[in-house]
């Protein structure tokens, strides 16, 4: 079980299938990430690529994001995310699609997002996919990239420039902003 760390749903739990191979962002790390994103979350349109547990999206919704679109390849995990959407009562604000992120990013998309989470399995970090994700980012929007702390965080991804990075044990998060 995962707990939401702040906002309207603080303390509420999210569940995962017992055999899930996701690597959920810890509650402590999510709290720190969202403290850094405070001014970007309210009324934001969120895209969560490699959603896994959906914890980042649910945290954003809890803290006032307008909508969250989650993309996750595992049908089993997508089913659990749908249950969590129903349990939290956010069906009008949250959507999940079962898709491989690389294939999803290659589709035509009209929607642009204020906040994008790019949290692939560490062994699958792909700068080209991250760059494709920036095409869906609004000007002034934030891309949060998760990768192993043993990897070097790029200075920019597409038109988005690194604002800051935070390291927590084996994980690091880069906060990139798409310039106006």
NUBATI-538347 format. One record per atom (N, C-alpha, C): residue number from 1; residue in one letter; atom name; x, y, z. Coordinates in pm, 1 decimal, always signed. Layout:
<rs>
- pos; code; site; east; north; up
- NUM; A; CA; X; Y; Z
...
</rs>
This chain:
<rs>
- pos; code; site; east; north; up
- 1; X; N; +83.7; -119.4; +0.0
- 1; X; CA; +0.0; +0.0; +0.0
- 1; X; C; +87.7; +125.1; +0.0
- 2; X; N; +42.8; +223.5; -74.5
- 2; X; CA; +108.6; +353.0; -79.8
- 2; X; C; +15.1; +456.3; -21.1
- 3; X; N; +70.6; +554.0; +48.3
- 3; X; CA; -10.5; +662.5; +102.6
- 3; X; C; +15.6; +789.9; +25.5
- 4; X; N; -91.3; +865.6; +4.6
- 4; X; CA; -78.3; +998.1; -54.6
- 4; X; C; -26.5; +1090.6; +54.6
- 5; X; N; +74.5; +1170.9; +20.5
- 5; X; CA; +145.4; +1247.2; +124.1
- 5; X; C; +85.1; +1383.1; +157.0
- 6; X; N; +5.6; +1442.0; +65.6
- 6; X; CA; -46.8; +1574.5; +96.2
- 6; X; C; -172.1; +1606.5; +17.8
- 7; X; N; -234.1; +1717.9; +53.6
- 7; X; CA; -351.5; +1765.3; -16.8
- 7; X; C; -480.9; +1701.8; +30.0
- 8; X; N; -581.2; +1710.3; -54.8
- 8; X; CA; -717.0; +1664.0; -25.0
- 8; X; C; -722.5; +1517.1; +16.0
- 9; X; N; -639.3; +1433.4; -42.9
- 9; X; CA; -642.3; +1289.5; -15.0
- 9; X; C; -527.5; +1243.5; +75.0
- 10; X; N; -464.4; +1336.3; +145.5
- 10; X; CA; -350.3; +1301.3; +231.5
- 10; X; C; -388.0; +1186.6; +324.3
- 11; X; N; -299.7; +1087.0; +331.5
- 11; X; CA; -321.2; +972.0; +418.1
- 11; X; C; -401.2; +859.9; +354.5
- 12; X; N; -471.0; +888.0; +245.0
- 12; X; CA; -546.0; +781.9; +175.3
- 12; X; C; -446.8; +687.0; +109.9
- 13; X; N; -484.9; +562.1; +99.9
- 13; X; CA; -394.0; +461.7; +45.1
- 13; X; C; -428.2; +425.6; -98.4
- 14; X; N; -324.3; +388.7; -171.2
- 14; X; CA; -335.9; +337.2; -306.9
- 14; X; C; -286.7; +194.4; -303.1
- 15; X; N; -349.3; +108.3; -378.2
- 15; X; CA; -303.2; -30.6; -378.7
- 15; X; C; -247.6; -68.2; -514.8
- 16; X; N; -161.7; -168.9; -513.4
- 16; X; CA; -100.2; -225.0; -633.0
- 16; X; C; -127.1; -373.4; -637.0
- 17; X; N; -127.7; -432.2; -755.9
- 17; X; CA; -136.4; -578.0; -761.0
- 17; X; C; -15.0; -637.3; -688.4
- 18; X; N; -33.1; -749.4; -624.7
- 18; X; CA; +74.9; -808.9; -545.4
- 18; X; C; +195.1; -847.0; -630.2
- 19; X; N; +177.0; -873.5; -756.7
- 19; X; CA; +289.0; -913.1; -841.1
- 19; X; C; +343.7; -798.0; -924.4
- 20; X; N; +302.6; -675.7; -894.9
- 20; X; CA; +345.7; -560.9; -974.0
- 20; X; C; +497.0; -544.2; -968.4
- 21; X; N; +552.2; -509.2; -1079.9
- 21; X; CA; +696.6; -487.0; -1087.7
- 21; X; C; +727.6; -337.8; -1093.9
- 22; X; N; +634.5; -256.5; -1050.4
- 22; X; CA; +656.6; -113.1; -1052.4
- 22; X; C; +752.8; -73.9; -941.4
- 23; X; N; +809.5; +43.0; -955.9
- 23; X; CA; +902.3; +100.0; -859.4
- 23; X; C; +841.0; +232.5; -814.2
- 24; X; N; +743.0; +227.3; -723.8
- 24; X; CA; +674.4; +350.6; -686.1
- 24; X; C; +768.6; +450.7; -618.1
- 25; X; N; +747.7; +577.9; -647.6
- 25; X; CA; +820.9; +683.7; -579.9
- 25; X; C; +774.7; +683.3; -435.5
- 26; X; N; +868.8; +684.6; -342.3
- 26; X; CA; +833.6; +676.7; -200.5
- 26; X; C; +753.9; +799.5; -156.9
- 27; X; N; +680.6; +783.9; -48.7
- 27; X; CA; +600.0; +893.6; +4.8
- 27; X; C; +687.6; +1014.6; +37.0
- 28; X; N; +802.7; +990.5; +97.3
- 28; X; CA; +894.9; +1099.2; +132.9
- 28; X; C; +942.6; +1173.0; +8.2
- 29; X; N; +979.7; +1097.2; -96.1
- 29; X; CA; +1026.4; +1159.3; -219.7
- 29; X; C; +915.1; +1234.2; -290.7
- 30; X; N; +793.7; +1176.9; -290.0
- 30; X; CA; +680.3; +1246.5; -351.8
- 30; X; C; +653.1; +1378.1; -279.8
- 31; X; N; +658.0; +1375.7; -148.5
- 31; X; CA; +635.8; +1498.8; -71.2
- 31; X; C; +738.9; +1604.8; -109.8
- 32; X; N; +863.1; +1566.1; -122.2
- 32; X; CA; +969.1; +1659.7; -159.2
- 32; X; C; +949.4; +1711.8; -302.0
- 33; X; N; +916.5; +1622.3; -394.2
- 33; X; CA; +891.7; +1662.6; -533.0
- 33; X; C; +779.2; +1765.1; -538.7
- 34; X; N; +669.9; +1736.3; -469.3
- 34; X; CA; +554.7; +1826.2; -476.9
- 34; X; C; +576.4; +1955.5; -400.1
- 35; X; N; +662.7; +1955.1; -300.2
- 35; X; CA; +699.3; +2081.3; -236.2
- 35; X; C; +774.0; +2169.3; -336.7
- 36; X; N; +855.7; +2108.2; -422.1
- 36; X; CA; +928.1; +2182.7; -525.5
- 36; X; C; +834.6; +2230.9; -636.2
- 37; X; N; +725.4; +2159.3; -658.9
- 37; X; CA; +632.7; +2190.6; -768.2
- 37; X; C; +512.6; +2272.8; -723.1
- 38; X; N; +512.3; +2317.1; -600.7
- 38; X; CA; +394.9; +2378.6; -539.1
- 38; X; C; +320.9; +2474.6; -632.9
- 39; X; N; +390.4; +2569.6; -692.6
- 39; X; CA; +322.8; +2671.3; -773.5
- 39; X; C; +280.3; +2621.1; -911.7
- 40; X; N; +323.3; +2500.5; -950.9
- 40; X; CA; +289.8; +2446.9; -1082.6
- 40; X; C; +173.0; +2348.7; -1081.9
- 41; X; N; +131.6; +2303.4; -965.8
- 41; X; CA; +33.7; +2194.0; -958.1
- 41; X; C; -110.8; +2242.3; -966.6
- 42; X; N; -144.3; +2350.2; -901.2
- 42; X; CA; -282.7; +2396.3; -895.1
- 42; X; C; -338.6; +2418.7; -1035.4
- 43; X; N; -448.1; +2351.1; -1066.3
- 43; X; CA; -519.0; +2358.5; -1194.6
- 43; X; C; -438.2; +2305.5; -1313.8
- 44; X; N; -330.7; +2233.9; -1287.1
- 44; X; CA; -245.6; +2181.0; -1394.8
- 44; X; C; -310.8; +2063.7; -1466.0
- 45; X; N; -276.5; +2052.2; -1593.2
- 45; X; CA; -308.8; +1932.3; -1671.0
- 45; X; C; -182.3; +1847.0; -1664.7
- 46; X; N; -194.9; +1727.5; -1607.3
- 46; X; CA; -80.5; +1640.9; -1578.7
- 46; X; C; -78.6; +1521.7; -1673.3
- 47; X; N; +40.6; +1487.3; -1721.3
- 47; X; CA; +63.8; +1366.4; -1799.0
- 47; X; C; +165.9; +1283.3; -1723.5
- 48; X; N; +132.5; +1159.1; -1696.1
- 48; X; CA; +218.3; +1068.7; -1619.9
- 48; X; C; +257.7; +952.8; -1710.3
- 49; X; N; +380.4; +958.1; -1765.0
- 49; X; CA; +430.3; +854.7; -1854.5
- 49; X; C; +503.0; +749.2; -1772.9
- 50; X; N; +478.6; +622.8; -1802.4
- 50; X; CA; +525.7; +510.0; -1720.6
- 50; X; C; +463.6; +525.7; -1581.5
- 51; X; N; +333.4; +537.4; -1577.0
- 51; X; CA; +261.5; +572.8; -1455.1
- 51; X; C; +282.0; +475.3; -1339.8
- 52; X; N; +304.3; +347.3; -1370.1
- 52; X; CA; +323.1; +250.7; -1260.8
- 52; X; C; +203.4; +254.0; -1168.1
- 53; X; N; +225.4; +286.2; -1044.0
- 53; X; CA; +118.7; +289.7; -944.6
- 53; X; C; +22.0; +405.7; -965.9
- 54; X; N; +64.3; +507.0; -1041.9
- 54; X; CA; -17.0; +627.9; -1056.7
- 54; X; C; +0.1; +723.4; -940.5
- 55; X; N; +91.8; +692.0; -849.0
- 55; X; CA; +108.4; +771.4; -726.7
- 55; X; C; +138.3; +918.3; -756.8
- 56; X; N; +219.9; +946.0; -857.8
- 56; X; CA; +250.8; +1085.4; -889.0
- 56; X; C; +126.3; +1159.2; -937.2
- 57; X; N; +45.2; +1095.0; -1019.3
- 57; X; CA; -79.0; +1157.3; -1066.1
- 57; X; C; -178.4; +1177.7; -952.6
- 58; X; N; -195.8; +1076.0; -868.9
- 58; X; CA; -290.2; +1088.3; -758.2
- 58; X; C; -244.4; +1195.4; -659.7
- 59; X; N; -114.3; +1205.1; -639.9
- 59; X; CA; -59.2; +1310.6; -553.6
- 59; X; C; -90.7; +1447.8; -613.7
- 60; X; N; -72.0; +1461.5; -746.3
- 60; X; CA; -101.1; +1588.5; -813.1
- 60; X; C; -249.7; +1623.3; -801.5
- 61; X; N; -337.0; +1525.6; -826.3
- 61; X; CA; -481.0; +1549.8; -813.2
- 61; X; C; -517.2; +1588.9; -670.7
- 62; X; N; -456.6; +1525.1; -574.5
- 62; X; CA; -481.1; +1555.8; -433.8
- 62; X; C; -442.1; +1699.6; -400.6
- 63; X; N; -341.2; +1749.2; -470.1
- 63; X; CA; -289.0; +1883.1; -443.2
- 63; X; C; -345.4; +1988.8; -537.6
- 64; X; N; -451.4; +1955.6; -612.4
- 64; X; CA; -523.9; +2056.0; -688.2
- 64; X; C; -505.7; +2055.7; -838.6
- 65; X; N; -439.3; +1955.5; -895.1
- 65; X; CA; -429.2; +1948.7; -1040.6
- 65; X; C; -568.7; +1932.0; -1099.7
- 66; X; N; -590.9; +1990.0; -1216.6
- 66; X; CA; -722.3; +1981.5; -1281.0
- 66; X; C; -749.2; +1842.5; -1335.6
- 67; X; N; -650.2; +1786.0; -1407.4
- 67; X; CA; -666.8; +1654.5; -1468.7
- 67; X; C; -534.4; +1578.6; -1465.1
- 68; X; N; -545.3; +1447.6; -1480.9
- 68; X; CA; -425.6; +1363.1; -1492.0
- 68; X; C; -452.4; +1253.4; -1593.8
- 69; X; N; -361.3; +1241.0; -1689.3
- 69; X; CA; -363.5; +1134.3; -1788.9
- 69; X; C; -245.3; +1043.4; -1756.6
- 70; X; N; -274.0; +915.2; -1730.7
- 70; X; CA; -170.0; +818.8; -1696.3
- 70; X; C; -153.5; +718.9; -1809.9
- 71; X; N; -28.8; +693.3; -1848.1
- 71; X; CA; +2.4; +596.3; -1952.4
- 71; X; C; +86.5; +486.8; -1888.0
- 72; X; N; +36.9; +363.3; -1895.2
- 72; X; CA; +104.1; +247.9; -1833.1
- 72; X; C; +85.1; +127.1; -1922.8
- 73; X; N; +191.4; +52.8; -1943.4
- 73; X; CA; +188.8; -61.7; -2034.7
- 73; X; C; +119.9; -185.1; -1975.6
- 74; X; N; +137.9; -211.5; -1847.9
- 74; X; CA; +86.3; -332.8; -1784.6
- 74; X; C; -65.1; -326.4; -1764.2
- 75; X; N; -137.9; -417.1; -1828.7
- 75; X; CA; -283.2; -421.3; -1812.5
- 75; X; C; -323.2; -446.4; -1668.1
- 76; X; N; -247.2; -529.5; -1598.6
- 76; X; CA; -278.6; -559.1; -1458.9
- 76; X; C; -267.8; -432.6; -1373.0
- 77; X; N; -162.5; -356.5; -1395.7
- 77; X; CA; -144.3; -232.8; -1319.4
- 77; X; C; -249.6; -129.7; -1359.2
- 78; X; N; -283.4; -122.1; -1487.9
- 78; X; CA; -388.0; -30.0; -1533.7
- 78; X; C; -519.5; -61.1; -1462.1
- 79; X; N; -550.2; -188.4; -1447.9
- 79; X; CA; -671.2; -227.6; -1374.4
- 79; X; C; -670.3; -177.3; -1231.1
- 80; X; N; -555.5; -185.0; -1167.0
- 80; X; CA; -543.9; -136.8; -1028.8
- 80; X; C; -555.9; +15.0; -1023.4
- 81; X; N; -496.7; +84.6; -1120.8
- 81; X; CA; -509.0; +230.7; -1125.6
- 81; X; C; -656.3; +269.2; -1139.8
- 82; X; N; -729.3; +198.3; -1225.6
- 82; X; CA; -872.7; +226.3; -1242.8
- 82; X; C; -948.3; +207.5; -1111.8
- 83; X; N; -914.3; +104.4; -1035.9
- 83; X; CA; -977.2; +84.6; -904.6
- 83; X; C; -945.1; +200.2; -811.6
- 84; X; N; -820.2; +247.5; -813.5
- 84; X; CA; -782.5; +360.6; -728.4
- 84; X; C; -853.3; +488.8; -771.1
- 85; X; N; -872.1; +507.7; -901.4
- 85; X; CA; -947.1; +623.5; -951.9
- 85; X; C; -1089.1; +620.5; -895.2
- 86; X; N; -1151.1; +503.0; -901.3
- 86; X; CA; -1287.7; +489.2; -850.9
- 86; X; C; -1292.5; +509.1; -699.1
- 87; X; N; -1198.7; +448.4; -628.1
- 87; X; CA; -1198.4; +457.8; -481.7
- 87; X; C; -1180.0; +602.1; -434.4
- 88; X; N; -1098.4; +681.8; -507.4
- 88; X; CA; -1076.9; +821.3; -469.5
- 88; X; C; -1185.2; +913.7; -524.6
- 89; X; N; -1267.5; +863.0; -615.6
- 89; X; CA; -1374.7; +944.0; -672.3
- 89; X; C; -1325.2; +1052.9; -765.6
- 90; X; N; -1221.0; +1023.7; -844.2
- 90; X; CA; -1164.1; +1123.5; -934.4
- 90; X; C; -1183.5; +1085.8; -1081.1
- 91; X; N; -1284.7; +1005.6; -1109.6
- 91; X; CA; -1308.8; +958.8; -1245.0
- 91; X; C; -1329.8; +1068.3; -1347.4
- 92; X; N; -1381.3; +1183.8; -1305.6
- 92; X; CA; -1402.1; +1293.2; -1399.7
- 92; X; C; -1272.6; +1370.5; -1425.5
- 93; X; N; -1168.6; +1345.2; -1345.6
- 93; X; CA; -1042.1; +1419.5; -1359.0
- 93; X; C; -923.8; +1330.8; -1398.1
- 94; X; N; -939.2; +1199.1; -1387.4
- 94; X; CA; -826.7; +1108.2; -1410.7
- 94; X; C; -860.4; +1007.2; -1519.2
- 95; X; N; -762.1; +981.3; -1605.3
- 95; X; CA; -775.4; +884.8; -1713.1
- 95; X; C; -649.1; +800.2; -1716.3
- 96; X; N; -666.3; +672.0; -1747.6
- 96; X; CA; -549.8; +585.0; -1765.4
- 96; X; C; -566.8; +508.6; -1895.1
- 97; X; N; -456.5; +496.9; -1969.2
- 97; X; CA; -456.7; +420.0; -2092.9
- 97; X; C; -348.1; +314.7; -2085.9
- 98; X; N; -382.5; +194.9; -2132.9
- 98; X; CA; -285.1; +85.7; -2140.2
- 98; X; C; -213.1; +96.9; -2273.5
- 99; X; N; -90.0; +145.5; -2267.0
- 99; X; CA; -14.1; +169.9; -2388.6
- 99; X; C; +134.0; +164.5; -2357.9
- 100; X; N; +212.1; +120.6; -2453.7
- 100; X; CA; +356.1; +135.3; -2447.7
- 100; X; C; +385.4; +284.0; -2469.3
- 101; X; N; +465.0; +344.2; -2383.3
- 101; X; CA; +489.2; +488.6; -2389.6
- 101; X; C; +547.2; +530.0; -2524.8
- 102; X; N; +642.8; +454.6; -2576.1
- 102; X; CA; +704.7; +489.6; -2704.8
- 102; X; C; +600.1; +496.9; -2815.4
- 103; X; N; +508.6; +400.5; -2818.1
- 103; X; CA; +402.5; +401.9; -2919.9
- 103; X; C; +302.9; +514.7; -2894.7
- 104; X; N; +269.2; +538.7; -2770.5
- 104; X; CA; +174.4; +645.0; -2736.8
- 104; X; C; +229.1; +781.0; -2778.3
- 105; X; N; +358.0; +804.2; -2753.1
- 105; X; CA; +418.3; +933.0; -2787.2
- 105; X; C; +422.5; +958.0; -2937.7
- 106; X; N; +421.6; +852.1; -3017.2
- 106; X; CA; +427.1; +866.8; -3162.7
- 106; X; C; +291.5; +902.6; -3223.8
- 107; X; N; +185.6; +893.5; -3145.9
- 107; X; CA; +52.7; +929.1; -3194.7
- 107; X; C; +39.1; +1081.4; -3202.1
- 108; X; N; -59.5; +1129.3; -3278.5
- 108; X; CA; -88.6; +1272.2; -3281.4
- 108; X; C; -166.8; +1308.4; -3156.0
- 109; X; N; -123.9; +1416.8; -3091.6
- 109; X; CA; -190.3; +1462.0; -2969.9
- 109; X; C; -216.0; +1612.2; -2980.5
- 110; X; N; -338.9; +1650.4; -2956.7
- 110; X; CA; -372.4; +1792.8; -2955.6
- 110; X; C; -350.3; +1852.5; -2817.5
- 111; X; N; -371.9; +1773.0; -2714.5
- 111; X; CA; -361.5; +1820.3; -2575.9
- 111; X; C; -215.7; +1854.4; -2541.4
- 112; X; N; -196.4; +1963.9; -2470.5
- 112; X; CA; -66.7; +2000.2; -2414.8
- 112; X; C; -81.3; +2000.2; -2263.2
- 113; X; N; +26.4; +1970.7; -2194.2
- 113; X; CA; +23.0; +1951.7; -2049.4
- 113; X; C; +111.2; +2053.9; -1979.0
- 114; X; N; +69.9; +2088.8; -1857.7
- 114; X; CA; +145.1; +2183.4; -1775.3
- 114; X; C; +255.5; +2113.7; -1696.8
- 115; X; N; +233.1; +1985.6; -1668.5
- 115; X; CA; +325.6; +1910.0; -1584.5
- 115; X; C; +331.2; +1767.1; -1637.4
- 116; X; N; +451.9; +1722.1; -1670.2
- 116; X; CA; +470.0; +1586.0; -1720.6
- 116; X; C; +568.7; +1513.1; -1630.7
- 117; X; N; +528.3; +1392.7; -1588.6
- 117; X; CA; +618.2; +1303.9; -1514.7
- 117; X; C; +668.4; +1198.3; -1611.3
- 118; X; N; +799.5; +1183.2; -1619.3
- 118; X; CA; +863.1; +1084.1; -1706.1
- 118; X; C; +945.4; +994.8; -1614.1
- 119; X; N; +885.9; +880.9; -1576.1
- 119; X; CA; +944.4; +792.7; -1474.3
- 119; X; C; +960.0; +650.2; -1527.7
- 120; X; N; +1047.7; +632.2; -1628.9
- 120; X; CA; +1063.6; +498.4; -1688.1
- 120; X; C; +1144.0; +406.5; -1597.0
- 121; X; N; +1136.8; +275.3; -1622.7
- 121; X; CA; +1229.4; +186.4; -1552.8
- 121; X; C; +1371.2; +236.5; -1577.8
- 122; X; N; +1455.1; +234.9; -1475.2
- 122; X; CA; +1589.1; +292.9; -1486.8
- 122; X; C; +1667.1; +240.8; -1607.0
- 123; X; N; +1655.6; +113.5; -1636.2
- 123; X; CA; +1732.9; +56.4; -1746.5
- 123; X; C; +1678.5; +98.5; -1882.4
- 124; X; N; +1561.8; +163.4; -1885.0
- 124; X; CA; +1500.3; +200.2; -2011.9
- 124; X; C; +1499.2; +350.9; -2037.8
- 125; X; N; +1574.0; +429.8; -1960.3
- 125; X; CA; +1570.3; +573.6; -1983.0
- 125; X; C; +1613.4; +602.2; -2125.7
- 126; X; N; +1534.3; +678.6; -2197.0
- 126; X; CA; +1557.6; +705.1; -2337.3
- 126; X; C; +1541.2; +854.9; -2361.3
- 127; X; N; +1651.7; +922.0; -2388.9
- 127; X; CA; +1648.2; +1066.3; -2409.3
- 127; X; C; +1556.4; +1103.1; -2524.9
- 128; X; N; +1554.2; +1021.7; -2630.5
- 128; X; CA; +1467.1; +1050.3; -2745.3
- 128; X; C; +1320.2; +1051.2; -2703.5
- 129; X; N; +1280.4; +955.7; -2619.0
- 129; X; CA; +1141.3; +954.4; -2572.4
- 129; X; C; +1112.9; +1074.2; -2482.3
- 130; X; N; +1207.9; +1108.8; -2397.7
- 130; X; CA; +1189.9; +1225.4; -2311.3
- 130; X; C; +1174.7; +1350.7; -2396.1
- 131; X; N; +1252.1; +1358.6; -2503.7
- 131; X; CA; +1241.7; +1473.2; -2594.0
- 131; X; C; +1105.1; +1476.8; -2660.9
- 132; X; N; +1055.0; +1359.9; -2700.1
- 132; X; CA; +920.3; +1353.5; -2758.6
- 132; X; C; +816.5; +1402.5; -2657.9
- 133; X; N; +837.9; +1370.2; -2532.2
- 133; X; CA; +744.4; +1412.7; -2427.6
- 133; X; C; +740.3; +1564.5; -2417.2
- 134; X; N; +854.5; +1631.4; -2438.8
- 134; X; CA; +854.9; +1777.5; -2428.1
- 134; X; C; +768.2; +1842.4; -2535.0
- 135; X; N; +741.1; +1772.0; -2644.4
- 135; X; CA; +651.8; +1825.6; -2746.9
- 135; X; C; +509.2; +1839.9; -2695.1
- 136; X; N; +477.0; +1767.9; -2590.1
- 136; X; CA; +342.9; +1774.4; -2530.4
- 136; X; C; +335.7; +1873.2; -2414.2
- 137; X; N; +447.5; +1938.5; -2385.5
- 137; X; CA; +456.9; +2030.2; -2271.7
- 137; X; C; +421.5; +2172.3; -2314.6
- 138; X; N; +333.8; +2235.8; -2237.4
- 138; X; CA; +300.0; +2376.9; -2259.7
- 138; X; C; +425.3; +2461.6; -2240.7
- 139; X; N; +432.5; +2575.5; -2306.5
- 139; X; CA; +540.0; +2670.7; -2278.0
- 139; X; C; +531.1; +2709.8; -2130.9
- 140; X; N; +643.9; +2707.4; -2064.2
- 140; X; CA; +647.7; +2737.7; -1921.5
- 140; X; C; +620.1; +2616.8; -1834.6
- 141; X; N; +581.1; +2504.2; -1896.5
- 141; X; CA; +549.3; +2382.8; -1821.5
- 141; X; C; +673.4; +2312.6; -1768.4
- 142; X; N; +649.5; +2216.6; -1680.7
- 142; X; CA; +757.8; +2144.7; -1612.5
- 142; X; C; +754.0; +1996.7; -1649.7
- 143; X; N; +870.6; +1943.2; -1683.7
- 143; X; CA; +892.2; +1800.5; -1705.8
- 143; X; C; +976.2; +1750.5; -1590.2
- 144; X; N; +925.2; +1650.8; -1516.7
- 144; X; CA; +999.9; +1590.0; -1406.8
- 144; X; C; +1048.1; +1453.8; -1454.4
- 145; X; N; +1179.3; +1437.1; -1458.8
- 145; X; CA; +1241.3; +1314.4; -1507.6
- 145; X; C; +1302.1; +1239.3; -1390.6
- 146; X; N; +1273.0; +1109.7; -1385.1
- 146; X; CA; +1329.2; +1022.8; -1281.5
- 146; X; C; +1431.2; +930.4; -1346.2
- 147; X; N; +1545.1; +915.5; -1279.1
- 147; X; CA; +1645.8; +822.3; -1327.5
- 147; X; C; +1733.9; +778.0; -1210.7
- 148; X; N; +1817.2; +678.7; -1235.9
- 148; X; CA; +1909.0; +629.1; -1134.8
- 148; X; C; +2005.2; +740.8; -1095.0
- 149; X; N; +2038.3; +747.0; -966.4
- 149; X; CA; +2132.7; +848.7; -920.1
- 149; X; C; +2273.3; +823.1; -974.3
- 150; X; N; +2295.7; +705.5; -1031.0
- 150; X; CA; +2426.6; +674.9; -1090.5
- 150; X; C; +2438.1; +729.4; -1232.7
- 151; X; N; +2328.0; +778.1; -1288.5
- 151; X; CA; +2328.0; +833.7; -1424.3
- 151; X; C; +2346.8; +984.3; -1418.3
- 152; X; N; +2397.4; +1040.2; -1527.5
- 152; X; CA; +2413.1; +1185.4; -1535.4
- 152; X; C; +2285.4; +1246.8; -1591.0
- 153; X; N; +2232.2; +1342.3; -1519.2
- 153; X; CA; +2112.2; +1413.6; -1561.7
- 153; X; C; +2151.5; +1508.8; -1675.2
- 154; X; N; +2079.4; +1507.2; -1787.9
- 154; X; CA; +2112.3; +1599.4; -1897.4
- 154; X; C; +2083.0; +1744.2; -1857.5
- 155; X; N; +2149.6; +1838.2; -1923.7
- 155; X; CA; +2128.5; +1981.2; -1897.8
- 155; X; C; +1999.4; +2031.4; -1963.8
- 156; X; N; +1957.8; +1961.5; -2069.4
- 156; X; CA; +1833.5; +1998.0; -2136.6
- 156; X; C; +1776.3; +1873.9; -2204.0
- 157; X; N; +1646.5; +1877.5; -2225.2
- 157; X; CA; +1576.2; +1773.3; -2300.0
- 157; X; C; +1484.2; +1847.6; -2395.7
- 158; X; N; +1513.6; +1836.4; -2525.4
- 158; X; CA; +1437.4; +1913.7; -2622.5
- 158; X; C; +1450.2; +2061.1; -2590.2
- 159; X; N; +1337.1; +2130.0; -2583.6
- 159; X; CA; +1336.4; +2272.7; -2552.0
- 159; X; C; +1331.1; +2299.9; -2402.1
- 160; X; N; +1332.2; +2195.3; -2321.4
- 160; X; CA; +1322.0; +2211.5; -2176.2
- 160; X; C; +1461.1; +2211.7; -2113.8
- 161; X; N; +1486.3; +2310.6; -2030.6
- 161; X; CA; +1616.8; +2327.1; -1965.2
- 161; X; C; +1607.5; +2284.2; -1819.1
- 162; X; N; +1715.2; +2221.8; -1772.4
- 162; X; CA; +1721.0; +2175.7; -1633.4
- 162; X; C; +1720.0; +2295.5; -1538.9
- 163; X; N; +1622.0; +2297.4; -1448.9
- 163; X; CA; +1613.9; +2401.1; -1346.3
- 163; X; C; +1687.5; +2357.8; -1220.3
- 164; X; N; +1661.6; +2232.3; -1180.2
- 164; X; CA; +1727.4; +2178.3; -1060.7
- 164; X; C; +1715.1; +2028.0; -1062.0
- 165; X; N; +1797.5; +1964.9; -981.5
- 165; X; CA; +1788.8; +1820.7; -964.7
- 165; X; C; +1798.8; +1788.5; -816.4
- 166; X; N; +1733.4; +1678.2; -779.8
- 166; X; CA; +1732.8; +1632.4; -641.4
- 166; X; C; +1767.4; +1485.3; -640.3
- 167; X; N; +1853.2; +1445.8; -547.9
- 167; X; CA; +1891.6; +1305.7; -535.6
- 167; X; C; +1843.1; +1252.2; -401.4
- 168; X; N; +1789.4; +1130.5; -407.6
- 168; X; CA; +1739.7; +1061.2; -289.3
- 168; X; C; +1783.7; +916.4; -300.8
- 169; X; N; +1889.1; +877.1; -232.6
- 169; X; CA; +1935.7; +738.7; -238.4
- 169; X; C; +1968.6; +697.0; -380.0
- 170; X; N; +1901.0; +594.2; -430.9
- 170; X; CA; +1926.0; +542.6; -565.9
- 170; X; C; +1853.5; +620.3; -674.9
- 171; X; N; +1772.9; +718.2; -636.4
- 171; X; CA; +1691.8; +791.7; -733.8
- 171; X; C; +1736.1; +936.7; -744.5
- 172; X; N; +1716.6; +991.7; -862.3
- 172; X; CA; +1732.9; +1136.0; -879.0
- 172; X; C; +1621.1; +1187.0; -968.5
- 173; X; N; +1585.6; +1311.8; -947.4
- 173; X; CA; +1478.0; +1374.9; -1022.6
- 173; X; C; +1528.8; +1505.6; -1080.0
- 174; X; N; +1509.5; +1522.2; -1210.3
- 174; X; CA; +1543.7; +1646.9; -1276.9
- 174; X; C; +1416.5; +1723.3; -1307.1
- 175; X; N; +1418.4; +1852.3; -1280.1
- 175; X; CA; +1304.5; +1940.5; -1304.8
- 175; X; C; +1342.4; +2030.2; -1423.0
- 176; X; N; +1275.2; +2009.0; -1534.8
- 176; X; CA; +1305.1; +2080.1; -1658.6
- 176; X; C; +1188.2; +2171.9; -1691.1
- 177; X; N; +1218.2; +2291.4; -1740.1
- 177; X; CA; +1112.2; +2383.0; -1780.9
- 177; X; C; +1125.7; +2415.0; -1929.0
- 178; X; N; +1012.2; +2405.3; -1998.6
- 178; X; CA; +1009.3; +2441.3; -2140.9
- 178; X; C; +1003.6; +2593.7; -2148.0
- 179; X; N; +1101.2; +2650.6; -2213.8
- 179; X; CA; +1110.7; +2794.1; -2222.1
- 179; X; C; +1000.1; +2851.5; -2309.3
- 180; X; N; +961.2; +2971.1; -2278.2
- 180; X; CA; +853.1; +3039.5; -2350.8
- 180; X; C; +893.7; +3072.4; -2491.4
</rs>
